[in-house]
Amino acid sequence: MAGSVNKVILLGNLGKDPEIRSMQSGSKMATFSMATSKRWRDKNTQEQRDKTSWHNIVVFGDGLVDIVEKYVKKGSKIYVEGELQTRKWQDQDGNDRYTTEVVLQGYNSNLTLLDSRNTKNNIEDQENNTDQTASNFENPVSSKNSDSSESDDDIPF
């Protein structure tokens, strides 16, 4: 029998901009909340119903935190893989509190950005630069030497 597995996979949207903090060690961390939704049709009323669940996400590792800081914002659609961790802390009155978070740290974590950045601007740029881009490429057929001993039949693929 194998050990155990602690893996969380979520696909959803950010509820607010990420908070970036520096730790005492000098490395950075990011925290944000992420919403996942479930949608169904009520059998009795035939109404469309939905339920949203909120998840606290904590990201460690300067490289991944830099990506979050630059590209992730409120409303961003992202895919995360991490580990579920519950930590204990005390509030101002000294009462014990518990927080459960999805932690992205180390090689077992993944964060994938699912939004396309500036989709409208990229499409316009591609349309405007089509002629320039085409003229910048050299024709591979014309760049072959005419005395080449290789023919297309000799290529193994």
Backbone as JSON, one array per atom type, in Angstrom:
{
  "sequence": "MAGSVNKVILLGNLGKDPEIRSMQSGSKMATFSMATSKRWRDKNTQEQRDKTSWHNIVVFGDGLVDIVEKYVKKGSKIYVEGELQTRKWQDQDGNDRYTTEVVLQGYNSNLTLLDSRNTKNNIEDQENNTDQTASNFENPVSSKNSDSSESDDDIPF",
  "N": [[0.85, -1.18, 0.0], [0.52, 2.21, -0.81], [1.84, 5.36, 0.43], [0.5, 8.36, 1.27], [-1.52, 10.93, -0.28], [-1.53, 14.36, -0.86], [-3.01, 16.55, -2.57], [-4.27, 19.28, -4.33], [-6.37, 20.47, -6.83], [-7.4, 23.2, -8.61], [-9.52, 25.26, -10.61], [-10.29, 28.41, -11.45], [-11.38, 31.79, -10.7], [-9.74, 34.82, -9.65], [-10.62, 36.6, -6.7], [-9.77, 39.01, -5.75], [-7.04, 41.37, -6.14], [-3.75, 39.93, -5.93], [-1.86, 39.75, -2.86], [1.38, 40.73, -2.21], [4.11, 39.87, -0.26], [7.09, 40.39, 1.65], [9.18, 38.1, 3.29], [10.88, 37.48, 6.44], [13.2, 36.19, 5.77], [13.85, 37.29, 3.37], [12.89, 36.34, 0.99], [9.97, 36.24, -1.2], [6.37, 36.09, -0.9], [3.07, 35.25, -2.05], [-0.38, 35.92, -1.66], [-3.77, 35.11, -2.25], [-7.32, 35.07, -2.93], [-9.45, 32.65, -4.36], [-12.09, 31.85, -6.51], [-14.28, 29.16, -7.09], [-16.85, 27.75, -9.05], [-19.99, 26.07, -9.09], [-22.5, 24.86, -11.15], [-25.92, 24.19, -11.75], [-29.14, 22.85, -12.73], [-32.12, 23.34, -11.1], [-34.19, 20.73, -10.16], [-36.88, 20.87, -9.38], [-37.84, 23.55, -9.78], [-36.74, 24.22, -12.2], [-34.96, 26.26, -12.44], [-31.86, 27.94, -13.07], [-29.15, 27.31, -11.03], [-26.45, 28.27, -8.9], [-23.4, 27.77, -7.07], [-20.85, 29.23, -5.26], [-17.57, 28.65, -4.2], [-14.98, 29.65, -2.02], [-11.43, 29.86, -1.94], [-8.4, 30.0, -0.18], [-5.26, 30.89, -1.32], [-1.77, 30.35, -1.18], [1.38, 31.31, -2.24], [4.69, 30.35, -2.57], [8.18, 30.92, -3.27], [10.35, 32.69, -5.18], [10.4, 32.94, -8.04], [7.86, 31.99, -8.95], [6.22, 33.67, -7.49], [6.93, 36.12, -8.61], [5.76, 35.86, -11.16], [3.06, 35.78, -10.44], [2.84, 38.34, -9.34], [3.29, 39.99, -11.59], [1.45, 39.2, -13.61], [-1.04, 38.26, -12.66], [-4.26, 39.18, -11.62], [-7.2, 40.67, -10.1], [-10.03, 38.84, -11.05], [-8.67, 37.29, -12.91], [-8.38, 34.23, -14.67], [-7.26, 31.19, -13.53], [-5.33, 28.15, -13.19], [-4.52, 26.01, -10.62], [-2.3, 23.85, -8.85], [-1.67, 22.38, -5.85], [-0.88, 21.92, -2.37], [-2.87, 20.99, 0.38], [-3.03, 22.73, 3.37], [-3.39, 23.22, 6.85], [-3.18, 25.74, 9.2], [-2.43, 26.9, 12.47], [-3.27, 29.74, 14.39], [-3.26, 32.69, 16.48], [-5.8, 34.96, 17.43], [-6.42, 38.51, 18.13], [-7.49, 38.47, 20.66], [-6.34, 36.32, 21.8], [-7.42, 33.86, 21.22], [-7.41, 30.6, 19.79], [-7.16, 30.07, 16.35], [-7.92, 28.63, 13.16], [-6.75, 28.15, 9.89], [-7.3, 27.05, 6.65], [-5.46, 26.43, 3.77], [-4.51, 26.46, 0.3], [-1.42, 25.56, -0.66], [1.21, 26.55, -2.71], [4.21, 25.42, -3.4], [7.48, 24.52, -4.08], [8.42, 21.61, -6.1], [6.06, 20.17, -6.47], [4.0, 21.83, -7.15], [1.86, 23.89, -9.23], [1.04, 26.56, -11.36], [-1.02, 27.9, -13.67], [-1.66, 30.3, -16.08], [-4.68, 31.19, -17.49], [-5.96, 33.15, -18.9], [-5.86, 35.12, -21.88], [-3.52, 37.53, -22.55], [-4.31, 40.85, -23.32], [-5.91, 40.24, -25.65], [-7.44, 41.43, -27.73], [-5.73, 43.54, -28.54], [-3.49, 42.06, -29.41], [-4.54, 40.69, -31.65], [-5.15, 42.84, -33.35], [-2.55, 43.87, -33.71], [-1.37, 41.72, -35.09], [-2.84, 41.75, -37.47], [-2.1, 44.26, -38.51], [0.64, 43.95, -38.9], [1.06, 41.94, -40.75], [1.95, 42.05, -43.47], [4.55, 43.11, -43.12], [5.75, 41.12, -41.54], [5.68, 38.88, -43.22], [7.43, 39.67, -45.26], [9.84, 39.68, -43.92], [10.76, 37.09, -43.66], [12.86, 34.65, -45.09], [12.66, 32.93, -48.16], [12.68, 29.52, -47.99], [13.08, 27.71, -50.11], [14.29, 29.16, -52.15], [16.68, 29.73, -50.98], [18.21, 27.48, -51.03], [21.11, 25.8, -52.22], [21.74, 25.46, -55.66], [23.3, 23.43, -56.57], [23.04, 21.35, -54.84], [23.33, 18.03, -53.66], [21.42, 16.6, -52.41], [18.12, 15.4, -52.59], [14.53, 15.73, -52.28], [13.64, 13.16, -51.94], [15.57, 11.83, -50.51], [15.34, 12.56, -47.88], [14.76, 11.43, -44.63], [12.24, 11.6, -43.36]],
  "CA": [[0.0, 0.0, 0.0], [1.28, 3.45, -0.92], [1.7, 6.31, 1.53], [-0.69, 9.19, 1.16], [-1.43, 11.99, -1.28], [-2.15, 15.63, -0.49], [-2.96, 17.34, -3.79], [-5.48, 20.04, -4.62], [-6.41, 21.04, -8.17], [-8.49, 24.16, -8.73], [-9.59, 26.11, -11.78], [-11.26, 29.44, -11.1], [-11.05, 33.2, -10.89], [-9.32, 35.55, -8.46], [-11.62, 37.49, -6.14], [-9.14, 40.32, -5.57], [-5.64, 41.38, -6.53], [-2.89, 39.22, -4.98], [-1.02, 40.51, -1.95], [2.77, 40.27, -2.25], [4.81, 40.27, 0.96], [8.45, 39.88, 1.85], [9.35, 37.41, 4.56], [12.11, 37.86, 7.15], [14.34, 35.59, 5.07], [14.12, 38.07, 2.17], [12.12, 35.83, -0.14], [8.63, 36.8, -1.28], [5.21, 35.19, -0.94], [1.85, 35.87, -2.57], [-1.63, 35.34, -1.17], [-4.97, 35.59, -2.92], [-8.49, 34.2, -2.82], [-9.85, 32.15, -5.67], [-13.46, 31.35, -6.51], [-14.7, 28.11, -8.01], [-18.31, 27.74, -9.09], [-20.7, 24.87, -9.51], [-23.78, 25.31, -11.72], [-26.85, 23.11, -12.03], [-30.54, 23.23, -12.92], [-32.98, 22.83, -10.03], [-35.17, 19.79, -10.73], [-38.25, 21.27, -9.06], [-38.22, 24.84, -10.34], [-36.07, 24.35, -13.49], [-34.12, 27.46, -12.43], [-30.42, 27.76, -13.07], [-28.62, 27.61, -9.7], [-25.01, 28.13, -8.8], [-22.8, 27.89, -5.75], [-19.45, 29.62, -5.35], [-16.71, 28.34, -3.05], [-13.77, 30.48, -1.99], [-10.24, 29.14, -1.5], [-7.24, 30.84, 0.09], [-4.08, 30.36, -1.99], [-0.51, 30.94, -0.75], [2.42, 30.94, -3.19], [6.07, 30.59, -2.15], [9.16, 30.77, -4.34], [10.46, 34.0, -5.82], [10.05, 32.89, -9.46], [6.41, 31.87, -9.1], [5.64, 34.89, -6.93], [7.12, 37.17, -9.62], [4.74, 35.66, -12.19], [1.79, 36.22, -9.84], [2.9, 39.79, -9.18], [3.26, 40.67, -12.89], [0.41, 38.83, -14.56], [-2.3, 37.82, -12.06], [-5.0, 40.27, -10.99], [-8.6, 40.36, -9.82], [-10.77, 38.35, -12.21], [-7.87, 36.39, -13.74], [-8.71, 32.8, -14.63], [-6.03, 30.43, -13.37], [-5.35, 26.75, -12.79], [-3.48, 25.79, -9.61], [-2.11, 22.56, -8.2], [-0.91, 22.6, -4.64], [-1.07, 21.05, -1.22], [-3.77, 21.53, 1.39], [-2.39, 22.86, 4.69], [-4.13, 23.95, 7.88], [-2.27, 26.29, 10.2], [-3.05, 27.42, 13.69], [-2.79, 31.06, 14.77], [-4.07, 33.3, 17.55], [-6.35, 36.29, 17.13], [-6.04, 39.56, 19.07], [-7.96, 38.12, 22.0], [-5.63, 35.13, 22.26], [-8.15, 32.65, 20.86], [-6.83, 29.81, 18.72], [-7.89, 30.08, 15.08], [-7.36, 27.72, 12.17], [-6.95, 28.56, 8.5], [-6.91, 26.04, 5.67], [-5.01, 27.1, 2.56], [-3.85, 25.69, -0.74], [-0.06, 26.09, -0.7], [2.01, 26.23, -3.88], [5.6, 25.53, -2.98], [8.32, 23.41, -4.52], [8.19, 20.96, -7.39], [4.73, 19.59, -6.54], [2.99, 22.86, -7.37], [1.71, 24.38, -10.59], [0.14, 27.69, -11.55], [-1.13, 28.16, -15.1], [-2.51, 31.44, -16.42], [-5.59, 30.77, -18.56], [-6.41, 34.32, -19.65], [-4.91, 35.61, -22.87], [-3.26, 38.94, -22.28], [-4.58, 41.82, -24.38], [-6.3, 39.49, -26.84], [-7.86, 42.35, -28.79], [-4.55, 44.24, -29.04], [-2.65, 41.12, -30.15], [-5.16, 40.44, -32.94], [-4.95, 44.04, -34.16], [-1.14, 43.93, -34.07], [-1.11, 40.71, -36.1], [-3.42, 42.21, -38.74], [-1.33, 45.38, -39.01], [2.01, 43.58, -39.21], [1.11, 40.75, -41.59], [2.81, 42.28, -44.63], [5.92, 43.27, -42.66], [6.24, 39.83, -41.06], [5.89, 38.0, -44.36], [8.6, 40.1, -46.01], [11.04, 39.47, -43.13], [11.19, 35.71, -43.73], [13.51, 34.26, -46.33], [12.05, 31.77, -48.77], [13.63, 28.42, -47.83], [13.35, 27.06, -51.38], [15.23, 29.97, -52.92], [17.96, 29.82, -50.29], [18.97, 26.25, -51.26], [22.09, 25.83, -53.3], [21.23, 24.72, -56.81], [24.13, 22.26, -56.82], [22.88, 20.42, -53.73], [23.18, 16.65, -54.11], [20.27, 16.01, -51.73], [16.8, 15.66, -53.14], [13.49, 15.51, -51.3], [13.47, 11.72, -51.75], [16.59, 11.34, -49.59], [15.03, 12.98, -46.52], [14.18, 10.25, -43.96], [10.94, 11.8, -42.72]],
  "C": [[0.89, 1.24, 0.0], [1.03, 4.33, 0.29], [0.41, 7.08, 1.44], [-0.44, 10.29, 0.14], [-2.17, 13.22, -0.75], [-2.01, 16.53, -1.7], [-4.31, 17.99, -4.04], [-5.34, 20.61, -6.02], [-7.63, 21.95, -8.25], [-8.38, 24.93, -10.04], [-10.67, 27.14, -11.47], [-10.74, 30.83, -11.34], [-10.66, 33.84, -9.56], [-10.41, 36.51, -8.02], [-11.09, 38.89, -5.89], [-7.69, 40.22, -6.01], [-4.8, 40.65, -5.5], [-2.13, 40.2, -4.08], [0.37, 39.89, -1.99], [3.45, 40.79, -0.99], [6.21, 39.7, 0.96], [8.53, 39.26, 3.23], [10.66, 37.85, 5.2], [13.34, 37.32, 6.44], [14.73, 36.37, 3.81], [13.37, 37.57, 0.95], [10.69, 36.36, -0.07], [7.57, 35.69, -1.25], [4.01, 35.97, -1.46], [0.65, 35.15, -1.95], [-2.79, 35.94, -1.98], [-6.11, 34.61, -2.69], [-8.96, 33.86, -4.23], [-11.25, 31.54, -5.55], [-13.61, 30.22, -7.52], [-16.22, 28.04, -7.93], [-18.84, 26.41, -9.61], [-22.07, 25.33, -9.99], [-24.64, 24.1, -12.05], [-28.25, 23.67, -12.22], [-31.35, 22.55, -11.83], [-34.08, 21.95, -10.65], [-36.61, 20.22, -10.5], [-38.68, 22.53, -9.79], [-37.67, 25.07, -11.74], [-35.24, 25.63, -13.6], [-32.66, 27.08, -12.45], [-29.9, 28.18, -11.7], [-27.11, 27.53, -9.76], [-24.54, 28.36, -7.37], [-21.32, 28.21, -5.95], [-18.74, 29.26, -4.06], [-15.45, 29.17, -3.17], [-12.62, 29.7, -1.36], [-9.11, 30.14, -1.29], [-6.01, 30.15, -0.5], [-2.85, 31.11, -1.48], [0.58, 30.41, -1.68], [3.77, 31.33, -2.61], [7.0, 30.36, -3.34], [9.2, 32.03, -5.17], [10.05, 33.98, -7.3], [8.55, 32.86, -9.68], [5.71, 33.12, -8.56], [5.79, 36.05, -7.91], [6.08, 37.07, -10.74], [3.39, 36.15, -11.67], [1.75, 37.74, -9.78], [2.72, 40.52, -10.52], [1.97, 40.42, -13.67], [-0.95, 38.48, -13.96], [-2.96, 39.0, -11.37], [-6.44, 39.83, -10.75], [-9.3, 39.95, -11.11], [-9.99, 37.39, -13.09], [-8.33, 34.95, -13.57], [-7.4, 32.03, -14.56], [-6.33, 28.99, -12.96], [-4.23, 26.58, -11.78], [-3.48, 24.34, -9.14], [-1.24, 22.81, -6.99], [-1.26, 21.59, -3.57], [-1.97, 21.73, -0.21], [-3.06, 21.56, 2.75], [-3.3, 23.66, 5.61], [-3.12, 24.44, 8.89], [-3.05, 26.92, 11.33], [-2.43, 28.79, 13.99], [-3.69, 31.61, 15.86], [-4.53, 34.69, 17.13], [-5.94, 37.28, 18.22], [-6.44, 39.26, 20.51], [-7.27, 36.88, 22.56], [-6.34, 33.82, 21.97], [-7.44, 31.92, 19.72], [-7.75, 29.83, 17.51], [-7.18, 29.13, 14.12], [-7.71, 28.24, 10.78], [-6.47, 27.43, 7.6], [-6.63, 26.74, 4.35], [-4.49, 26.08, 1.56], [-2.48, 26.33, -0.92], [0.64, 25.6, -1.95], [3.46, 26.49, -3.51], [6.36, 24.31, -3.48], [7.86, 22.78, -5.82], [6.8, 20.37, -7.54], [3.64, 20.6, -6.84], [2.98, 23.31, -8.82], [0.73, 25.54, -10.58], [0.15, 27.99, -13.04], [-2.1, 29.29, -15.33], [-3.37, 31.04, -17.62], [-6.15, 31.93, -19.36], [-5.39, 34.64, -20.72], [-4.76, 37.11, -22.64], [-3.57, 39.77, -23.51], [-4.96, 41.14, -25.7], [-6.66, 40.41, -27.99], [-6.65, 43.06, -29.39], [-3.66, 43.31, -29.85], [-3.22, 40.84, -31.53], [-4.96, 41.63, -33.86], [-3.5, 44.15, -34.61], [-0.81, 42.93, -35.16], [-1.65, 41.15, -37.45], [-2.58, 43.33, -39.34], [0.06, 44.99, -39.47], [2.13, 42.39, -40.14], [2.06, 40.93, -42.76], [4.27, 42.4, -44.22], [6.51, 41.92, -42.24], [6.55, 38.91, -42.22], [7.14, 38.39, -45.13], [9.9, 39.89, -45.24], [11.57, 38.04, -43.2], [11.79, 35.42, -45.1], [12.82, 33.01, -46.86], [13.03, 30.61, -48.69], [13.97, 27.72, -49.14], [14.41, 27.83, -52.15], [16.59, 30.05, -52.25], [18.79, 28.55, -50.45], [19.99, 26.48, -52.36], [21.57, 24.98, -54.45], [22.06, 23.47, -57.09], [24.04, 21.24, -55.69], [22.63, 19.02, -54.25], [21.98, 15.97, -53.44], [18.99, 16.36, -52.47], [15.79, 15.38, -52.04], [13.3, 14.02, -51.01], [14.44, 11.15, -50.75], [16.31, 11.7, -48.14], [14.29, 11.85, -45.82], [12.83, 10.46, -43.32], [9.94, 12.38, -43.67]]
}
